[in-house]
Amino acid sequence: MIGTIITAIIIGAIIGALARLVMPGKQNISVVMTIVLGILGSAIGSWLVATLTSASSSALSIPGIIAGVAVAVVLIAIYMRVTAGRTRV
């Protein structure tokens, strides 16, 4: 159980970092939010690949990584839009 959580955090960090590298411009989000959005992107991307191809897919497969990064890019863009007008104290 703890190994699954640690693996999800590591994969989320990698997917989130790749998504931020792919996105143009500067993203003003924290490392924690990058990891959270990377985990969500990885999970949703893997689910989409598994659903659309009717084959079992993991986050560590090439299609899973590509889909995870694509979903994470969308999630980061949505997050940036939602938090655009907020100031940090």
N, C-alpha and C positions, 0 to 999 in steps of 0.2 A: 504494500500500500504506500509506504513512504517513498519507495523507489519510483513508483509511478508518478507521484507528485513532484519529486525532484526532476525526473525526466521531462515532465510537462513544463516545468519552469525553465529548464535548459533549452528545450526545443522552442518554447515561447520567446525566450531571449534572442535566439538565433533568427527565428522568423520575423520578429519585430525589428531587429537590427537590419535585416535584409530589406524589409519593407521601407524603412526610413532611408536606406541607401538608394532605393529605386525611385522614391518620391523626389520631385524637383523642389528646390527651395529649402528653407530652414524650418524644421518642425520644433516648436517650442513645447515639448512634452517631456515628462520625467522618465527616468529609466524604469521605474516601477510600472508606469502606465504603458511604456513600450512593451514590457514583458507581458502585462495583462492582455493588451490588444494582440500581441503575438500568439499567446495561448489561445485566445478566442479565434483568431484567424486560422491557426493550425487546426483546431478542432472542427471549425465550420468547413474549411477547405478539404480536410480529409473526408468529412461526411459527404460533401458534394461530389467528390471524386468517386467515392464508394457507391453513392446513389446513382450517378449518371453512367458509370461504367458497369454497374451490377457485379463488381468484383470487390473482394476485400482489399482495402487500401489503408496504408498506415501513413502517419505524418512524415515518416522517413523515406518514403518512395519519392521519386522525381516528380510525378504528377501531384502528389500530396504536398510537396514543398512549394511547387509553383502555385498551386491553388491556395495554399496557406499564405504565401506572400501576397498574392493578389487580394485575398479577402482582408488581410491585415492592412494593406494600403488603403482600401476602402474604409475600414474601421478607423484608421488614423485620420483620414480626411474628414470623416463625420465628426470625430472627436474634436478636431481643430476647428471645425465650423461651429460646433456647439459651444466651445469655450473661447471663441474669438473675442468677445466683448468683455470678458472677465479680467479683472486685474488681480494680481497676486499680492498678498500682504505679507 
